[in-house]
Amino acid sequence: MQKKALVIIDIQNDITKNYKNIIDNINKAIDWAVNNNIHVIYIRHENLSDGTRTFKPNTHGSELASDLKIVSENVFTKCKGNVLTSEEFTDFISKNEICDFYIAGADAVACVKSTCYNLRKANYGVNVLSDCVTSYDKRKIDEMLRYYESKGSKIISLNDLLPNHIFEA
C-alpha cells in the first residue's frame, strides 16, 4: 500500500441534499484508489448534541449512504468537524505512515473545510477532489476551493487523477 489515502467524509444517509450529484464521481475515485493501492477511508459524523435531528448515533441517518461503494473496513467516526479529532483515524494514519490525502465528501463549508485546514496545519499533503465535494449551499463550493488552496491544499479533479478517462461533470 502507498502512504496515501482517499478520505471520504460524511457521505451518510442524513446528507441527502446534493450528495447524489457527486456519488458517481466519489465511487470512481474509490476505484482509482483501489487500482493504485491507496488506502480508502470512510469518515462518519455522529452528532452528540442534545436535541439534534441528524447524524444521531445508531440511527439510519448516521449510516454510510447505500450507494457509496464500500471497499475497506477503514470506517472511522468523528463527533466534530475535523477528522483528526477521531483517535482511531489518527492511529490508523500513524500506523500506516500516511502523509498524503485525497479528500472527497460533504460538507465543503464545515467538515471538509475543517479537515483540510487541520491536515495542512499538521503538514500533511492534501489534495481536494473538486468534483467529489459538495455542500448544503452549492454556491459556496468555488469559494471553499479557493480557501483550501489558500491554506496549501492542491485542488485537483478526477480528470487530473485519470487523464486517460473522461468523467461526467
C-alpha positions as CSV (number, residue, x, y, z in Angstrom):
1,M,0.0,0.0,0.0
2,Q,1.1,3.5,-0.8
3,K,1.4,6.0,2.0
4,K,-1.6,7.8,0.7
5,A,-5.3,7.7,1.5
6,L,-8.6,8.7,-0.1
7,V,-10.7,10.1,2.7
8,I,-14.5,10.2,2.1
9,I,-16.1,12.5,4.6
10,D,-19.7,12.2,5.8
11,I,-21.4,10.5,2.8
12,Q,-24.2,9.3,5.1
13,N,-27.9,8.9,4.9
14,D,-28.5,12.3,6.6
15,I,-26.5,14.1,3.9
16,T,-29.5,13.9,1.5
17,K,-29.0,17.3,-0.1
18,N,-26.7,17.4,-3.1
19,Y,-24.6,14.3,-2.4
20,K,-26.3,12.5,-5.3
21,N,-24.6,14.9,-7.7
22,I,-21.2,13.6,-6.7
23,I,-21.7,10.0,-5.7
24,D,-20.7,8.6,-9.1
25,N,-17.5,10.6,-9.0
26,I,-16.7,9.5,-5.5
27,N,-17.3,5.9,-6.5
28,K,-14.9,6.4,-9.5
29,A,-12.3,7.9,-7.1
30,I,-12.7,4.9,-4.9
31,D,-12.0,2.6,-7.9
32,W,-8.9,4.8,-8.7
33,A,-7.6,4.4,-5.2
34,V,-8.1,0.6,-5.2
35,N,-6.4,0.3,-8.5
36,N,-3.5,2.3,-7.3
37,N,-3.0,0.6,-3.9
38,I,-4.2,3.7,-2.0
39,H,-6.0,3.3,1.3
40,V,-9.7,4.1,1.2
41,I,-11.0,5.6,4.5
42,Y,-14.6,6.4,5.3
43,I,-15.5,9.0,7.9
44,R,-18.9,9.0,9.6
45,H,-20.1,12.0,11.6
46,E,-22.1,11.5,14.8
47,N,-23.8,14.4,16.4
48,L,-23.9,14.1,20.2
49,S,-25.6,17.4,20.8
50,D,-28.9,17.3,22.7
51,G,-31.9,17.8,20.5
52,T,-30.1,17.1,17.3
53,R,-32.2,15.7,14.4
54,T,-29.3,14.5,12.2
55,F,-26.4,12.1,12.5
56,K,-27.7,10.7,15.7
57,P,-25.6,7.7,16.8
58,N,-27.0,4.3,16.0
59,T,-29.6,5.6,13.5
60,H,-30.2,5.0,9.8
61,G,-29.2,8.7,9.2
62,S,-25.7,8.1,10.6
63,E,-25.0,5.1,8.4
64,L,-22.9,5.4,5.2
65,A,-25.1,6.0,2.2
66,S,-26.2,2.8,0.5
67,D,-25.0,3.9,-3.0
68,L,-21.5,4.6,-1.7
69,K,-19.0,1.9,-2.8
70,I,-17.5,0.3,0.3
71,V,-14.1,-1.4,-0.4
72,S,-12.5,-1.4,3.0
73,E,-13.2,-1.7,6.7
74,N,-11.5,1.6,7.4
75,V,-14.6,3.4,8.8
76,F,-13.9,5.9,11.5
77,T,-16.3,8.0,13.5
78,K,-15.9,11.6,14.5
79,C,-18.1,13.9,16.6
80,K,-16.5,17.2,15.5
81,G,-15.8,18.6,12.0
82,N,-12.1,17.9,11.9
83,V,-11.3,14.2,11.2
84,L,-8.1,14.5,13.2
85,T,-10.4,14.5,16.3
86,S,-11.0,10.8,15.7
87,E,-8.4,8.9,17.6
88,E,-9.0,5.8,15.6
89,F,-8.3,7.7,12.4
90,T,-5.1,9.3,13.7
91,D,-3.9,5.9,15.0
92,F,-4.6,4.4,11.5
93,I,-2.7,7.0,9.6
94,S,0.2,6.9,12.0
95,K,0.4,3.1,11.9
96,N,0.3,3.2,8.1
97,E,2.6,6.2,7.8
98,I,0.1,8.0,5.6
99,C,1.3,11.5,4.7
100,D,-0.8,12.4,1.6
101,F,-4.5,12.7,1.5
102,Y,-7.1,12.9,-1.3
103,I,-10.3,14.4,0.1
104,A,-13.9,13.8,-1.0
105,G,-17.2,14.3,0.7
106,A,-19.5,16.8,2.5
107,D,-19.9,19.5,3.7
108,A,-17.5,21.8,1.9
109,V,-18.1,24.7,4.4
110,A,-17.9,22.5,7.5
111,C,-16.3,19.1,7.9
112,V,-14.3,19.1,4.7
113,K,-13.1,22.6,5.4
114,S,-12.1,21.8,9.0
115,T,-10.4,18.6,7.9
116,C,-8.4,20.2,5.1
117,Y,-7.3,23.1,7.3
118,N,-6.2,20.8,10.1
119,L,-4.4,18.3,7.9
120,R,-2.4,21.1,6.3
121,K,-1.7,22.7,9.7
122,A,-0.2,19.3,10.7
123,N,1.9,19.4,7.5
124,Y,0.2,16.6,5.6
125,G,-0.2,16.8,1.8
126,V,-3.8,17.5,0.9
127,N,-5.4,17.1,-2.5
128,V,-9.1,18.1,-2.7
129,L,-11.0,16.4,-5.4
130,S,-13.0,19.4,-6.7
131,D,-15.7,17.2,-8.4
132,C,-16.1,15.0,-5.3
133,V,-17.1,17.6,-2.7
134,T,-20.5,19.1,-2.1
135,S,-22.2,21.4,0.3
136,Y,-25.7,22.2,1.5
137,D,-25.2,25.5,-0.3
138,K,-23.5,24.6,-3.6
139,R,-22.9,28.3,-4.3
140,K,-20.2,28.2,-1.7
141,I,-18.1,25.4,-3.3
142,D,-15.9,27.6,-5.5
143,E,-15.2,29.9,-2.6
144,M,-14.3,26.9,-0.5
145,L,-12.0,25.5,-3.2
146,R,-10.2,28.9,-3.2
147,Y,-10.0,28.8,0.6
148,Y,-8.5,25.2,0.6
149,E,-5.9,26.3,-1.9
150,S,-5.0,29.4,0.1
151,K,-4.3,27.1,3.1
152,G,-1.9,24.9,1.0
153,S,-4.2,22.2,-0.4
154,K,-3.9,21.2,-4.0
155,I,-7.2,21.3,-6.0
156,I,-7.5,18.5,-8.5
157,S,-10.3,16.8,-10.4
158,L,-10.9,13.2,-11.4
159,N,-9.5,14.0,-14.8
160,D,-6.3,15.0,-13.1
161,L,-6.0,11.6,-11.5
162,L,-7.0,9.6,-14.6
163,P,-6.1,11.6,-17.7
164,N,-7.0,8.7,-19.9
165,H,-10.6,8.6,-18.7
166,I,-13.4,11.1,-19.3
167,F,-15.7,11.7,-16.5
168,E,-19.1,13.4,-16.4
169,A,-19.1,16.8,-14.6
